[in-house]
Amino acid sequence: MTSLSRLRDAIRPLAPDAAAEAQRHLDTLTKPPGSLGRLEEIAVRLAALRGGAPRVDRPVVFTFAADHGVVVEGVSAYPQVVTAQMVENFLRGGAAINVLARQAGARVVVADFGIAGREPSRTPSTPPSAGAGLASPINIPALVRCPIAPGTANMARGPAMTREQAARAIEQGAALADEAIGGGADLLATGEMGIGNTTAAAAITAAITGLAPEAVTGRGTGVNEAVWRRKTEVVGAALRVNRPDGADGLDVLAKVGGFEIAGLVGVILAGAARSVPVVIDGFISTAAALVTATLAPEARHALFASHRSAEPGHGFALAHLGLVPYLDLSLRLGEGTGAALFIHLARAAALIYGEMATFKSAGVDGPR
C-alpha cells in the first residue's frame, strides 16, 4: 500500500514550458488559433500533464461507497439502507454510472469503504448490452471490499473517524488507482455513493473555504425546506463541535468527512503522482479535491472539473480550486455520472491533438 507521505512527495509541478509547447502544436493544426475553444484547453492540459500527445483509451471510473453516521440527524430523504441497495445495483450493471460508463468505454471499479448493515452482493442478472459503437462489452464490476468501519460516526456529536482511519482510507484509494494505472488506465474518474454524503461534503467545503453552512448546503437527494434547514443546522453543529482545521485536509476528513471521500482523495493523489488526469465529478468528489489540495497543492494540475452540479456548494468549491467546469447540465446524482460524460470530451481533445493534420502536412496555407 502506498503511504500518504510517499504519495505527496511524488507529486511534482508541471514543466514550465509544457503547456506552451502543447499550445504551439495546436496552433499548427488546420484551424484558426483557438477556434475549438475549450476543447483546445483540455487538449493542452492533457498534453502538458502527460508530457506529449495524450491518449484516452482506457478510462476507469472509481465509484466508492460508504455510510455516514450523521444520517441519524434526519438530513436525507432516503434511508441508510439505500447505500447497500445502490451498490447492488452497480454490481448488476443497472445504475446510471454503469450505463454512461459503458457508453464511454470505461471500466467501473466499485469499492466498499464502509457500508453499514448488510453486505452488498451481486444478484444473478443478465448483463446489459455494451451498446452500439463499443468494440467489446464492458464487464459488470465486481465489488472490491476494503471497509474501514461500518460507516462513520455521527459528526454532529464528535469526529466522523480517527485520523488513522482517514489516512488508511486515502491509502486504500491510492492503491486501487495505482493498480488501475499499472494495468494501463490513462484517465481516472471519481464517483461515490453514500446516503448522507452531501452533508459531509458541505461540512468539508465550509471548513476549507470558510463559507457559512447556509451558503454551501444544498438539498442533496431532494429534501424539503424543513429538512434542508435541519441539514444546515447539522453542518453548523458539526463544525462547532469538531472545529476542523481547514488548512489540514486530514483533520477535516477525520472530523467531518466520509470513508468514500477519503478514498477518492487517494485516487486523486495517485493520479497526480503518476501524471494521469483525474476527472472530478460533482459536489462530493470536489470535496475530496478540496481536501487533496490542502495536502498536496501541486495535485491541482491533474484535476479536470467535469461539470457544475446543481448543489450550491459545488460552485464555491470549484472556485476555491480555481477550476471552471466543462459541462453544466444541472446534474446532482453523483456516482461519477458527470465524470463519465466528460470522458467523451477528453477523448475528442486527445484525438484532435494527435490526429488532426497540420497546415504543412495538409498543404493548406496558414494564417498571415
N, C-alpha and C positions, 0 to 999 in steps of 0.2 A: 504493500500500500504506500502511495506517495505521501510523504509528510507535508503538512501545511507550510512549514518554513522552507522546504526544498522547492515547493511549487512557487512560492512567492519569489524566491531567489532566481528562479529560471526565467522569469518574465523580464524581457528587455524592451526598451523603446525601439520604435521603427528606425531604420536607417534614415538619416536626414534627407537624402535626395530620392527616397523610394517613391513617394507619391509624385514628385515632379517628373521622374523618369517614366512612370506609368502614363502620366498625362501627355507627355511628349509622344509616346507611341499612339495613344488615341487620336492625337491631332494629326497623325499621318494617314489616318483612315479616310475612306471616300465619303466624307460628310463635312458640312461646315462645323467648325470647332464648337463643342458644347451642344450640338443640335439634338443629341439623345438625352439631354437633361440629366436627371438624377440617376439614370441607368449608367451614365459615364462615371458618376460619383461612386456607385457601387463597384464598377469595374476597377477604378483607380485604387479604391480601398482594398479590394481583394488582392490585386496585383502587388500593392505595397506590402501587405501582410505576408503574402506567400513568397515574395522575392522573385517574381516572374509571372509568366502567363498563368492565370488562375484556372482551376477546373472545379466544377461542381457535379461530380459523377456519382459520389457515394455519400449522400447526406444521411445523418442519423438524428432522429428526434428522441430526446430523453424526457419521458413523462414519469415523474417521480410522485409517489403518493404517500401521504401521512395524515394522521388525525391531529386535532387540536383540542386541548382541554378547555379552551375558552368557550366552546360551544354550549357549555352548561349555563352560560350567562345569557342565552337566548339571542344570539347575534346572527343566526342563519334561518333562512326559510325552509331548509331541509334538515332531516335528522342525520346524525353522525354516521349511521349505517350506510348511507349513500356512498361514502368514500369506498368501502369494500365492494359495494354493488357495481359502482362505475369501473373499478379496476377489473372486475369480472367481465364487464362489457368490453373493455380494452382487449382483454385476452381472447375474447370471441371475435374481435375484429369489427365490432358494430358501432363504435363511437365515432364522433366527428373527426377526431385525430387520426383514426385508422383510415377513414375514407380519404381525407386530404393527403395523408402521407403516402397512401398507395398511388394517388393521382400524381404526386410529386416524385414518385420513385424513391421514397425514403424509407429506411428501416426505423421501426419504433422500438425503443428499449423501455419497458415498463418495470419500475422497481418499487418495492415496498420498503419505505424508510421508517415506517412506524404506524401501521394501520391498527386501530383498536378493534376489539371484538373478534368476530370470526375471521378465519384466514381465507383470503380470496383464492379461488381455484377455477381453472378454466373448465367450463361445462361443455359436453360434446355439441358440436355445431358444424354446419357446412361452411368451409372457408369461403368468404366472398370472392367475387371475381377481382382480378388485378386491375381491370378497367382497360379500355381501349388505349392503345398508344404505348403501353409499357412492354418492354422486351420480355419480361418474365414476371411471375407473380411475386408480390412482397409477402413474406411469411407472416402468419399470425404470431404476435410476440409471445414469448414465454415470460413468466414472472421471475424477476430477479429479486431474491429475498436478502435484504440487508437491513432489517429493522433495528433502530436504535433503542426504541421502547414502544409500548403500545399507545402511542400518542403522547403529545406534550402535556405538561401540567397546565393548570389554568393561570395564564399570565396576568389576569386581573387580581390574583391573590398572591403572586410570587413569581419567581423566574420560570419561564417555559421549560427550560432544560438546564443542565450544567454546562459549564464552559467546555469540559471534556467531551460531552456528548455532541456539542456543536462542532468541535474540531473533528470528531470521528465521522460525523455525517459529511462534512466537507471532504474529508479524505476518501470516503467511500464513493462519493460522486465523482471525484477526480479519477479514482481507479477505474470506474466504468467508462469514463471518457477516454482515458489512456488506452484501455483495451480496444475501444472502437477505433481510435486513431491508428493503433498498431495494426488493425485489420483493414486499414485503407480509408477510413472516414475522412472526407475532405471538407465537411461542413457540419457543425454541431448545432442543433436547435433545442431550445429549452421549453419544457412544458410541465404541468403539475396537476394534481388532483388532491383536494383535501377540504372537506367541509369546515368552514371557519377560517380558511387561509387568507381571505381578503381582509379580515380583522387583523391578522398578524402582519400582512403587507402594509396596511395603513399605519400600524404602530411603528414598523421599521422605517417607513417613509417619513413619518413625523419626527422620529428620533434623529434621523440623519440629516434631514433638510431643515429642521427647526420649525416647521409649519405646524399650525394648530390641528388637532384631530378633526375638527369640523371641515377643514379645507381638504383633507386627504382621504376621508372616509366616505365610501360610496355604498351603493345598495347591493353589491355582490350578486347573490343569486336572485335578486329581485325583491328584497324585503320592503315592507310598507313603511310609512313615515314613522310610526311608533317604534318599530324595530330598528330603523336607521338611527333614531335618536338614542336608543338604548346602546346600539353598537358604538356610536360616537362616544358615549359616556364610558363604555368599557375600554375603548382605546385610551382615553384620557386617564382612566384609573390605572391601567397597566403601566403607563408612562410615569405616573406619580409614585406608584408602589415600587417599581423597579429602578427608576432613574438610570436608564441605559446611557452609556457614553457614546454619543453619535460619531465620535472620531475613532471608535474601536468597534469594527464590524463584528468581531467575535463576541464582544459584550452585548451588542444589540441582538444578535442571533440568540444568545443564551437566554436573554431576559424576555424578549417579545417575539421571537421567531418561530420557525417550524422546521421539522426534520427534513421535509422535502425541499424547503427553501435553502437550507444549508447544503443539501446535496447538489442543488443547482449552482451554488457558489463554487463548489468543487469542479463542476463541468466547465464553468467559465474560466477558472484559474488554469485548468489543464489545457483548454483550447488556446488561451493566451500564451502559455508556456511553450506550446508546440507550434505556434504560429498558424493555428487553424481557426477560421472565422467562427464566431459564436453568435447565433441569432437569438435574441431575446424575444419572448412572446409578449404577454400582457402585463398587468399590474403585479402579479405575484413574481413572475420571472424578473421583472425590472427591479423589484425589491431585492432580489438576490444580487442583481447587478450593482445596486447601491452599496450593499454590504461588501461586495468584491472590490469596488473602487476605494473603499476605506482601507482594505487590506493590501491591495496592490494597485495603486493608481495607474500604472502603465498598462494594466489589463484592458483599459478602455479602448485601446486601438483595435482590439479584436472584436468589439461589440457592434452588432448591427441591430437597430431597432426596427423590428418588422412592421409594427402597426401602432396606432394610438387607440387604446382601449376606451370604452365608454366610462370606465371608472375615473372619477375626478382626480384621484391621487396620481394616476398614471402620467398625466401631462406634467405634473410637478416633478415627478421622479425622473422623467426623461430630460427635462430642462436642467435639473441638477447634474445629470451626467453629460450634458452638452450634446445630446443625441436628438436628431429630428427623424421621426418615423417615416417609413416609405409608403405605408398604406393607412387609410383612415376609413374603416368600414363599420364603426360602432360595435365592434366585437367585444364580448365580455364573457366568453366561455372558458378560456384557459385551455388546458390540455396540451398546448403547443400549436393550436389551430392557426393562429396568425403567423407564427414562425413557419409553419408548413406552406402557407400561401406565399411567403417571401422566397422560398426556395426557387420558385419559377423565375422571379426577378434576378436572383443571384446567378442562376444558370444562364439566363439570357445575357446578363452582363459579361459573364465569363466567355461565352461563345462570341459575342461581339468583339471582345478584346483579342481572342485567339484566331478567329476565322474570317473576319472582315478584311477585304482587300485594302491595300494602301493605294494612294494616288499613283505612286510609281509603278507598282505591280499591275495595276489595272489600266495604265496608260491614260489616266484621267488628269486633266490639268487641275492643279491645286489652287488655293486662293492666292491672289496677287499680293 
